[in-house]
Amino acid sequence: PAELDHDLITAGDEVEHHLRRVLRLREGEQVSVTDGAGRWRVAVARVGGSTLHLEAIGDVVTEERSAPFTLATAVPKGDRLDWLVQKTVEIGVDRIVFVDAERSVVRWKPDRVEKQLGRLRRIADESTRQSRRVWRTELEGPVPAGTVLERAAVAEPGGPPIDAHESLIAIGPEGGWSEAELALAPRRVGLGRNILRTETAAVVATTLRVSL
């Protein structure tokens, strides 16, 4: 996210790397810059040696946010979590809450939580830039599944299709939700006929929801 209210916008290290090494931005080329809170403006690249500055040339534009969608999900194994965050952010999830379910295999140690969230937030920000979104995705947790299931539609085979009113959909671990957890949720939604991995279910749920 960038500070947009100045005529000269300084890019942070990660943003500068994305602009110079990934997008190959050159002197005089234009780029849109966002603060991650719905505001953006156009700027021109000014390259001086090893330094990149962005000179604002347009007014700040504010985009209204549609009804926000939250994905609550158990944590899958290994780098599948990175993939889950990357793809759901690209598709348009507004908030991701990681949950510890009764059958969760992956549970973060308390002293590792902030490091894990920091790494995943960097992945989310990269996906925000890549997909040219102007709203930053919030990442939270992990929290006990029961704290969100009482307000969520749980993804479960046989459930009705997702509709546009769902603001919170919960994806369970690969072992599935327990009967006690299912009993907490006020409703269920289906993601098709097949049984999906956690990260696949997260992508499908996000795609179906944001496309409505």
C-alpha positions as CSV (number, residue, x, y, z in Angstrom):
1,P,0.0,0.0,0.0
2,A,1.2,3.5,-0.9
3,E,0.7,7.0,0.5
4,L,-1.3,8.7,-2.3
5,D,-1.7,12.2,-1.0
6,H,1.8,13.4,-2.2
7,D,2.9,14.2,-5.7
8,L,6.0,12.1,-5.3
9,I,5.1,8.6,-4.2
10,T,7.8,6.4,-2.7
11,A,7.6,2.7,-3.5
12,G,8.6,0.3,-0.7
13,D,11.2,-2.4,-1.4
14,E,8.7,-5.1,-2.3
15,V,6.7,-2.8,-4.6
16,E,9.9,-1.5,-6.3
17,H,11.0,-5.1,-6.9
18,H,7.6,-5.9,-8.5
19,L,7.7,-2.8,-10.7
20,R,11.3,-3.1,-11.8
21,R,12.0,-6.8,-11.9
22,V,8.5,-8.3,-12.7
23,L,6.8,-5.5,-14.7
24,R,10.1,-4.2,-16.1
25,L,8.8,-0.6,-15.6
26,R,10.9,2.0,-17.4
27,E,11.4,5.7,-17.2
28,G,8.2,7.6,-18.2
29,E,5.9,4.6,-18.1
30,Q,2.6,4.9,-16.3
31,V,1.4,2.7,-13.5
32,S,-1.6,2.8,-11.1
33,V,-0.8,3.0,-7.4
34,T,-3.2,2.0,-4.6
35,D,-3.2,2.4,-0.9
36,G,-5.0,-0.9,-0.4
37,A,-8.1,0.8,1.0
38,G,-10.0,1.5,-2.2
39,R,-8.0,4.6,-3.3
40,W,-5.7,4.8,-6.3
41,R,-4.1,7.2,-8.7
42,V,-2.0,7.2,-11.9
43,A,1.8,7.9,-11.6
44,V,4.8,8.1,-13.9
45,A,8.0,6.2,-13.3
46,R,11.1,8.3,-12.6
47,V,14.2,6.3,-12.5
48,G,17.4,7.8,-11.2
49,G,20.2,5.2,-11.0
50,S,19.1,2.5,-8.6
51,T,16.2,4.5,-7.3
52,L,12.7,4.4,-8.5
53,H,10.2,7.2,-7.7
54,L,6.6,7.5,-8.8
55,E,5.4,11.0,-9.8
56,A,1.6,11.3,-9.5
57,I,-0.1,12.8,-12.5
58,G,-3.8,12.1,-11.8
59,D,-6.3,12.7,-9.1
60,V,-7.0,10.2,-6.3
61,V,-9.9,7.9,-7.3
62,T,-11.9,6.1,-4.6
63,E,-13.7,2.9,-5.5
64,E,-16.6,1.7,-3.4
65,R,-16.4,-1.7,-1.9
66,S,-19.1,-4.2,-2.7
67,A,-20.5,-6.4,0.1
68,P,-17.3,-7.9,1.6
69,F,-16.8,-11.7,1.4
70,T,-14.9,-13.6,4.2
71,L,-13.4,-17.0,3.7
72,A,-12.8,-19.0,6.9
73,T,-10.5,-22.0,6.2
74,A,-8.6,-24.8,7.9
75,V,-4.9,-24.7,7.1
76,P,-3.8,-27.2,4.5
77,K,-0.4,-28.9,4.5
78,G,2.8,-27.4,3.1
79,D,2.9,-24.9,0.2
80,R,-0.7,-25.6,-0.5
81,L,-1.5,-22.8,2.0
82,D,0.5,-20.3,0.0
83,W,-1.3,-21.3,-3.2
84,L,-4.7,-21.0,-1.4
85,V,-3.9,-17.4,-0.3
86,Q,-2.4,-16.4,-3.7
87,K,-5.3,-17.6,-5.7
88,T,-8.2,-16.6,-3.5
89,V,-6.8,-13.0,-3.3
90,E,-6.4,-12.9,-7.1
91,I,-10.0,-14.0,-7.5
92,G,-11.3,-11.4,-5.0
93,V,-11.6,-12.6,-1.4
94,D,-11.8,-9.6,1.0
95,R,-10.8,-11.4,4.3
96,I,-9.3,-14.8,5.2
97,V,-9.7,-16.2,8.7
98,F,-7.6,-19.3,9.4
99,V,-9.4,-21.8,11.8
100,D,-8.4,-24.7,13.9
101,A,-11.0,-27.4,13.4
102,E,-11.3,-30.7,15.4
103,R,-9.8,-32.7,12.6
104,S,-7.1,-30.1,11.5
105,V,-3.8,-31.7,10.8
106,V,-1.8,-28.5,10.6
107,R,-1.8,-26.3,13.7
108,W,0.6,-23.4,14.1
109,K,2.7,-23.1,17.2
110,P,1.8,-19.9,19.1
111,D,5.3,-18.5,18.7
112,R,5.2,-19.0,15.0
113,V,1.8,-17.3,14.3
114,E,3.0,-13.8,13.6
115,K,5.8,-15.0,11.3
116,Q,3.4,-17.2,9.4
117,L,0.9,-14.4,9.0
118,G,3.6,-12.0,8.0
119,R,4.7,-14.3,5.2
120,L,1.2,-14.9,4.0
121,R,0.4,-11.2,4.0
122,R,3.3,-10.6,1.7
123,I,2.0,-13.3,-0.6
124,A,-1.5,-11.7,-0.5
125,D,0.0,-8.2,-1.3
126,E,1.9,-9.7,-4.3
127,S,-1.4,-11.1,-5.6
128,T,-3.1,-7.8,-5.0
129,R,-0.6,-6.1,-7.1
130,Q,-0.6,-8.8,-9.8
131,S,-4.4,-8.7,-10.1
132,R,-4.6,-4.9,-9.9
133,R,-6.9,-4.9,-7.0
134,V,-7.4,-1.7,-5.0
135,W,-8.6,-3.3,-1.7
136,R,-6.1,-5.2,0.4
137,T,-7.1,-8.6,1.7
138,E,-7.1,-9.0,5.5
139,L,-5.6,-12.2,7.0
140,E,-6.4,-13.2,10.6
141,G,-6.2,-16.2,12.9
142,P,-5.9,-19.0,13.6
143,V,-9.0,-19.1,15.8
144,P,-11.0,-22.0,17.1
145,A,-13.5,-23.0,14.3
146,G,-16.4,-22.7,16.7
147,T,-15.9,-19.0,17.0
148,V,-16.8,-18.5,13.3
149,L,-19.1,-21.5,12.5
150,E,-22.1,-20.0,14.3
151,R,-22.1,-17.2,11.7
152,A,-20.9,-19.1,8.6
153,A,-22.3,-21.2,5.8
154,V,-20.2,-24.4,5.9
155,A,-19.1,-26.0,2.7
156,E,-20.4,-29.5,2.8
157,P,-21.3,-32.0,0.1
158,G,-25.0,-32.0,-0.7
159,G,-25.6,-28.4,0.4
160,P,-27.5,-25.9,-1.8
161,P,-25.7,-23.6,-4.2
162,I,-23.9,-20.5,-2.9
163,D,-25.9,-17.3,-3.3
164,A,-24.9,-13.7,-3.4
165,H,-26.0,-13.1,0.2
166,E,-23.3,-15.3,1.8
167,S,-20.8,-13.1,3.5
168,L,-18.9,-15.9,5.3
169,I,-18.2,-19.4,4.0
170,A,-16.1,-21.9,6.0
171,I,-13.9,-24.6,4.5
172,G,-13.0,-27.5,6.7
173,P,-9.9,-29.7,6.9
174,E,-9.4,-32.6,4.6
175,G,-10.8,-34.9,7.2
176,G,-14.0,-32.9,7.1
177,W,-16.0,-31.1,9.7
178,S,-17.1,-33.1,12.8
179,E,-20.8,-33.6,13.6
180,A,-20.5,-31.1,16.5
181,E,-19.0,-28.5,14.2
182,L,-21.7,-29.0,11.6
183,A,-24.3,-28.6,14.3
184,L,-23.0,-25.1,15.1
185,A,-23.4,-23.7,11.6
186,P,-26.8,-22.2,10.7
187,R,-26.6,-23.4,7.0
188,R,-24.6,-25.3,4.5
189,V,-23.5,-24.7,0.9
190,G,-22.4,-27.1,-1.8
191,L,-19.4,-26.8,-4.1
192,G,-20.3,-29.4,-6.7
193,R,-20.5,-33.2,-6.8
194,N,-16.8,-33.9,-6.2
195,I,-14.9,-34.1,-2.9
196,L,-12.3,-31.3,-2.9
197,R,-9.1,-30.7,-1.1
198,T,-9.1,-27.8,1.3
199,E,-7.3,-25.4,-1.0
200,T,-9.3,-26.4,-4.0
201,A,-12.6,-25.9,-2.1
202,A,-11.4,-22.4,-1.0
203,V,-10.7,-21.4,-4.6
204,V,-14.1,-22.8,-5.8
205,A,-16.0,-21.2,-3.0
206,T,-14.4,-17.8,-3.6
207,T,-14.9,-18.0,-7.4
208,L,-18.6,-18.9,-7.0
209,R,-19.2,-16.2,-4.5
210,V,-17.5,-13.3,-6.1
211,S,-19.0,-14.1,-9.5
212,L,-22.5,-13.5,-8.3
